[in-house]
Amino acid sequence: MLVSNTTNILSIDINNGAVSSIASGLTRAVAIDIDFQAGHVYWSDVVERKIKRTSISGGNSVTVIQVKTLVFASIHLARYCK
């Protein structure tokens, strides 16, 4: 299960409760989505007005889209960014 507390995206193993960081030090991450085929996690940052992604295992994030206005409450970011 993936969750965001707006500054971090965390992976939580629902079987044993283990928590690992996917992305940290974020500004205001919301609307998480996963592309299992490509192995990416996407999120929108409403302060930076960017859609970003990283690998499911974590690592460096990449800006996919930057816009003047970002109004995303969608959970289909991966589909939108393809």
C-alpha positions in Angstrom: 0.0 0.0 0.0 1.3 3.5 -0.8 0.5 6.6 1.2 1.5 10.2 1.2 1.8 12.5 4.2 2.4 15.3 1.6 6.2 15.4 2.2 6.9 11.7 1.8 5.5 8.7 -0.2 5.7 5.6 1.8 5.2 1.9 1.0 3.5 0.0 3.8 3.5 -3.8 3.8 0.0 -4.7 4.9 1.1 -8.2 6.1 3.7 -7.1 8.6 3.5 -3.3 8.9 7.0 -2.7 7.5 7.4 0.8 6.2 9.8 1.9 3.5 10.3 5.3 1.8 9.6 5.6 -1.9 10.2 9.4 -2.1 11.0 11.9 0.6 11.6 15.6 1.0 8.6 16.5 -1.2 6.8 19.8 -1.1 3.1 18.8 -1.3 2.6 15.4 -2.9 -1.0 14.3 -3.5 -2.8 12.0 -6.0 -0.5 9.0 -6.0 -0.8 6.5 -8.9 1.2 3.4 -9.9 2.1 2.0 -13.3 2.9 -1.6 -12.5 4.0 -2.4 -16.1 6.6 0.4 -16.2 7.5 0.1 -12.5 6.8 3.8 -11.8 5.0 5.7 -9.0 3.5 9.1 -10.1 2.3 11.9 -7.9 1.2 15.5 -8.4 2.9 18.3 -6.3 0.4 21.1 -6.0 2.9 23.6 -4.7 5.5 23.0 -7.4 2.8 22.5 -10.0 4.5 19.4 -11.3 3.7 15.8 -11.9 6.6 13.6 -10.9 7.6 10.0 -11.0 10.1 7.6 -9.5 10.6 3.9 -9.7 8.5 1.7 -7.4 11.7 0.7 -5.5 12.5 4.4 -4.9 15.3 6.5 -6.3 15.7 9.8 -8.0 12.4 11.5 -9.0 11.8 13.0 -12.5 9.5 15.8 -13.4 7.1 14.5 -16.1 5.0 17.6 -16.5 5.2 21.2 -15.2 2.2 23.5 -15.7 1.1 27.0 -14.7 -2.0 25.6 -12.9 -2.3 22.1 -11.5 -5.7 21.0 -10.3 -5.4 17.2 -9.9 -7.5 15.1 -7.6 -7.3 12.2 -10.1 -5.9 8.8 -9.3 -5.1 8.2 -13.0 -1.8 10.1 -13.3 0.1 7.2 -14.8 -2.4 7.0 -17.7 -2.3 10.8 -18.2 1.5 10.9 -18.4 1.9 8.2 -21.0 
